[in-house]
Amino acid sequence: MHGDPTRFAERVLDVVESIPPGRVMAYGDIAEFLGEGGPRQVGRVMALWGGGVPWWRVVRADGSPPVCHERRAMKHYQSEGTPLRGERVDMRLARWDGGDRPDPVT
């Protein structure tokens, strides 16, 4: 067990929970949205505590699904109608900027 999530981890998970179906954010997008951490820190949060949120909506900057979860993620993308380009999410069409949220979670 990894203990309870840190405040940063809770903020990351809150953002991931708010990503609409069919949309995605890159690890770095989440860090930028929160104004804290970076892609690696977000990735660490997702590795430790991301199983209870829609983890497949967090992708690498090139649209690649989470490592070792590509097949499961692809099933989610297909069921949610996420725009794809081959085996990757089409970031031009699917990237979500957090616009539905008034402010980052504090």
Summary of the structure (lengths in Angstrom):
residues: 106
radius of gyration: 12.8
end to end distance: 25.7
largest distance: 37.8
contacts: 307
relative contact order: 0.22
helix: 49%
strand: 9%
